[in-house]
Amino acid sequence: MASDQRNLTQVIWGVLLIAMGVLLCVTTPYALRVSANSTFLNFARYFIAVLLIVAGAKKFYGFYFARDKEPPSGE
């Protein structure tokens, strides 16, 4: 039971990371209207967004594809 709850928490956390990364990519042009000449701010926001998306994708990959296979219980 605790394992199922932990798995659900990890999936939700991965979804939230990906969603925040995508939202940061979408809202960056609107946030940079005030300081259009700030190249570093532009780079930093997109860099953080990419990191969030990669971290969420890593959570999904680790949960769905890289699980340890359970040994057969025939022994």
C-alpha positions in Angstrom: 0.0 0.0 0.0 2.8 2.5 0.9 4.6 1.5 -2.3 1.5 2.3 -4.4 1.1 5.7 -2.7 4.8 6.5 -3.3 4.5 5.5 -7.0 1.5 7.7 -7.4 3.3 10.6 -5.7 6.3 10.2 -8.1 4.0 10.2 -11.1 2.2 13.3 -9.9 5.5 15.0 -9.2 6.8 14.2 -12.7 3.6 15.6 -14.3 4.0 18.8 -12.2 7.6 19.2 -13.2 6.8 18.9 -16.9 3.8 21.2 -16.6 5.8 23.9 -14.9 8.5 23.6 -17.5 6.0 24.0 -20.4 4.2 26.9 -18.7 7.5 28.7 -18.1 8.4 28.3 -21.8 4.9 29.6 -22.8 5.0 32.6 -20.4 8.6 33.7 -21.0 7.8 36.0 -24.0 5.1 37.8 -22.0 7.3 38.2 -19.0 10.2 39.6 -21.0 8.2 42.4 -22.6 9.2 44.7 -19.8 12.9 44.1 -20.2 13.3 43.1 -23.9 17.1 43.7 -23.9 17.9 41.3 -21.1 19.5 38.4 -22.9 20.6 36.7 -19.7 17.1 36.7 -18.2 15.8 35.2 -21.5 18.4 32.5 -21.4 17.9 31.7 -17.7 14.2 31.3 -18.0 14.4 28.9 -20.9 17.3 27.0 -19.2 15.2 26.5 -16.1 12.2 25.4 -18.2 14.3 22.8 -20.0 15.7 21.6 -16.7 12.2 21.1 -15.3 11.0 19.3 -18.4 14.0 17.0 -18.4 13.6 16.3 -14.7 9.9 15.4 -15.2 10.8 13.2 -18.2 13.4 11.4 -16.1 10.8 10.7 -13.4 8.5 9.1 -16.0 11.4 7.1 -17.5 12.5 5.9 -14.2 9.0 4.9 -13.2 7.7 3.3 -16.3 10.7 2.0 -18.2 13.7 1.5 -15.9 11.9 -0.5 -13.1 13.7 -3.6 -11.9 11.9 -6.6 -13.1 10.6 -8.8 -10.3 12.2 -12.3 -10.3 9.9 -15.2 -11.0 8.4 -16.6 -7.8 8.6 -20.2 -9.0 11.7 -21.0 -6.9 
